[in-house]
Amino acid sequence: MYIWKRVRTRYAMLRMPGLDHNKAFMFACTRKGYWRIANSHIFTTTITNARLKQAGYTFFSDYYKAVAA
């Protein structure tokens, strides 16, 4: 488990899924807290639902549809 407090760590972790240098650097260098950047333009355009599904994350709505059906 990594702590994303340092710019270097944030940049490296954002580059791993394949983000380009400019977007990863813009997001890593922000001085705002985690809660403030959760709905920021940089984050919402960089980490999309399609990218999260590709990484293997399960969404609650998909899980509910599978269980309820």
URVEN-V553011 format. One record per residue. N is the residue number from 0. RES is the residue in one small letter. SS is DSSP state (H for helix, E for strand, L for the rest). BURIAL is # if it has 9 or more other C-alpha atoms within 8 Angstrom, else .. D_LAST is the distance of its C-alpha to the last C-alpha in whole Angstrom. Layout:
n=(N | N)
res=(RES | RES)
ss=(SS | SS)
burial=(BURIAL | BURIAL)
d_last=(D_LAST | D_LAST)
//
This chain:
n=(0 | 1 | 2 | 3 | 4 | 5 | 6 | 7 | 8 | 9 | 10 | 11 | 12 | 13 | 14 | 15 | 16 | 17 | 18 | 19 | 20 | 21 | 22 | 23 | 24 | 25 | 26 | 27 | 28 | 29 | 30 | 31 | 32 | 33 | 34 | 35 | 36 | 37 | 38 | 39 | 40 | 41 | 42 | 43 | 44 | 45 | 46 | 47 | 48 | 49 | 50 | 51 | 52 | 53 | 54 | 55 | 56 | 57 | 58 | 59 | 60 | 61 | 62 | 63 | 64 | 65 | 66 | 67 | 68)
res=(m | y | i | w | k | r | v | r | t | r | y | a | m | l | r | m | p | g | l | d | h | n | k | a | f | m | f | a | c | t | r | k | g | y | w | r | i | a | n | s | h | i | f | t | t | t | i | t | n | a | r | l | k | q | a | g | y | t | f | f | s | d | y | y | k | a | v | a | a)
ss=(L | L | L | L | L | L | H | H | H | H | H | H | H | H | H | H | L | L | L | L | H | H | H | H | H | H | H | H | L | L | L | L | L | H | H | H | H | L | L | L | H | H | H | H | H | H | L | L | H | H | H | H | H | H | H | L | L | L | L | H | H | H | H | H | H | H | H | H | L)
burial=(. | . | . | . | . | . | # | . | # | # | # | . | . | # | # | . | . | . | # | . | . | . | # | # | # | # | # | # | . | . | . | . | . | . | . | . | # | . | . | . | . | # | # | # | . | . | . | . | . | . | . | # | # | . | . | . | . | . | . | . | . | . | # | . | . | . | . | . | .)
d_last=(35 | 37 | 38 | 38 | 41 | 44 | 44 | 45 | 41 | 39 | 41 | 40 | 37 | 36 | 38 | 36 | 33 | 35 | 36 | 39 | 42 | 43 | 39 | 39 | 43 | 42 | 39 | 41 | 44 | 43 | 44 | 42 | 39 | 36 | 34 | 37 | 36 | 32 | 32 | 35 | 35 | 36 | 33 | 30 | 32 | 32 | 29 | 26 | 23 | 23 | 26 | 23 | 21 | 23 | 25 | 22 | 20 | 17 | 16 | 14 | 12 | 11 | 10 | 8 | 6 | 6 | 6 | 4 | 0)
//
